[in-house]
């Protein structure tokens, strides 16, 4: 029944039936609350219902929080913790309480709940209790450091951020920590330490958003693309020697018949380890214009191998398919082609048949009901039904007009544009009205949706690489459109 609830909820969300979705969430939570209370009184309670109750509580509280009713959401979360007691670990609920309190600027209370979340999670692991695989302790540690940074406590923030930078094995997390460590040092008037942290960021990561943004903080342009040289010995294998002849024949047949879903599965089955996966990804990008394995595998490489691969295959990592249509729409709308390509790369990986769980279609992941509105507004007669969005030319036209509308609404502030494109304009309005925006890097990190926060950074990074590739001999600056303070 819980699975059926989640499927129906997703169906309502996909159809844009927000009110129906909320009523479903509310009634389901009331129903499972009654069921859990019965289980508590039972001599042999079934613990699966407690897990479902905790998940239902989070879904219900988030729905209310998204409606800007923080106090009501907190009341639900605290009541659920009281109901659960010590029957199940409640680290997810503690973390969500902390996030809401952080939005309310109740920093001390938020840190207390983050500490409770970490303690509860560690205790569950020590007792060998099954834990939620989606819970990320490093994310909670970052949240604590971020509060210290926002709470004008640069010394404490610097200590926490340095610990994250020194211990993190995730390059993007290390890069983010170093960037805000430098900003903390600047607040402490430690210019030399700030410069050192930014230079370390650049030296160890040529690809991530915050490594690129470090050039901006240093008031330096980025080096030209022509200067990016291979520095390692990535094990290129153009002949795919790790594949048997039968596997190669199968792959060739799948490519010939454009069986993209099966190719995607085959890439995982036929390879062992990321190096083989990347080499197969190169082959698929070159021979089938299927880029996702290469995109995914690239993110898992170390910095030296990323540079090596980029130096040899930059145009596979940043394709420019359907260039004639993209350039046409760029001229029509005054939207940079680099931004259009950046959106396509992130939204669909250049797969025209892509369809998301939210029922967004095609290269730029356009939602049918929005497509209908855009087609009417801009007199696009070629769009008649949702399946037309799988046509790259129609999709690029509608998607670019959506971008144009957002750019006009946001006065050209591209971090706002990317936020609205991913999370919707209502969510963006809520975030913008929260508190004065004095630093766009801080605004981006304050975005409460993980997906949207990452999305904004990825779009900025992609756009910058497309700009650099279009002028390979030039030293370009970080795109100011993403970090200028909106008027």
Secondary structure, 3 states (H helix, E strand, C coil): CHHHHHHHHHHHHHCCCHHHHHHHHHHHHHHHHHHHHHHHHCCCCCCHHHHHHHHHHHHHHHHHHHCCCHHHHHHHHHHHHHHHCCCCCCHHHHHHHHHHHHHCCCHHHHHHHHHHHHHHHHHHHHCCCCCCCCCCHHHHHHHHHHHHHHCCCHHHHHHHHHHHHHHCCCHHHHHHHHHHHHHHHHHCCCHHHHHHHHHHHHHHCCCCHHHHHHHHHCCCCCCCHHHCCCCCCCCCCCCCCCCCHHHHHHHHHHHHCCCHHHHHHHHHHCCCHHHHHHHHHHHHHHHHCCCHHHHHHHHCCCHHHHHHHHHHHHHHHCCCCCHHHHHHHHHHHCCCHHHHHHHHHHHHCCCCCCECCCCEECCCCEEHHHHHHHHHHHCCCCCCCHHHHHCHHHHHHHHHHHHHHHHHHCCCCHHHHHHHHHHCHHHHHHHHCCCCCCCHHHHHHHCCCHHHHHHHHHHHHHHHHHHHHHCCCCCCCCCHHHCCCCC
